[in-house]
Amino acid sequence: MSKTNSVTKTNDEWRAILSPEQFRVLRERGTEAPGTGKYNKHADEGVYNCGACEAPLYKSSTKFDSGCGWPAFFDAIPDAVRQLEDNSGGMARTEIVCSKCSSHLGHIFR
């Protein structure tokens, strides 16, 4: 995704448009409890968009039940997400973020 399409907002601007829980997860890299998210068992056809900037991220045809308690996808829409190395908390994992607004979308665990 090119820089001209990126979304940059201050924390106050994000807080004004996101719920406290959305802000905690998307902007502060929080985690919702496994099995509690509304999209974990969601099976409708369509496109999953970023909860912050509404950028299209994943097609429902790439969603699968990983058994982990969070939505899982085997492929993203081209250039929709970025992968970042994350060694926080003593774990080796890959953080997935929205390419457009850098919101936290989850992790891939190795």
Steps between C-alpha positions, in 0.01 A plus 500: 500500500649832405565778747244719322227256606614474862290621792677693774312618807599602850395282793235758587360481146489119516333512843230728357398243237575164668336341802729460805534126422577564132762757600659258749526219245565689177720786619655366823563147368260344749342157478139401537438180693495191273156401382340834588536696176196535275695385193648180643203282391370746237437316172333751267655553158667831430802706592641566846607863543731671748310598814676837505526629143262262315770389252415161346731235651376145442246317285269259682615225262840507678356465853539169683440360849843469658353403837694780670195712592578785261416544132767350276573557132745321273545799270441876499387728222824598320690777685223535763706387799859517616689250713725628778735300721378507861714352777313666786390298800779248447327354192614480140202595286398711205264793547253572220406865446284686252715642220286813478483611866741266685227374732572174682308206350652208685797265508638196328668276755797287403 
